[in-house]
C-alpha cells in the first residue's frame, strides 16, 4: 500500500481537505495529532 499511496511523515490535507498523515490516516478527535497544523512533522512510530 505504501508503494501505491505513498507515506507522509507530516500532517497534510487529503483530496477532500481533511487532515491526514502517514498512509492516508484520517486524523480524528481521539488522535494525539488532532488539531495540529498542516505541515507538522509526525514521529515515525505513529505512521
C-alpha positions, 0 to 999 in steps of 0.5 A, a space after each residue: 500500500 505504501 508503494 501505491 499511496 505513498 507515506 507522509 511523515 507530516 500532517 497534510 490535507 487529503 483530496 477532500 481537505 481533511 487532515 491526514 498523515 502517514 498512509 492516508 490516516 484520517 486524523 480524528 478527535 481521539 488522535 494525539 495529532 488532532 488539531 495540529 497544523 498542516 505541515 507538522 512533522 509526525 514521529 515515525 512510530 505513529 505512521 
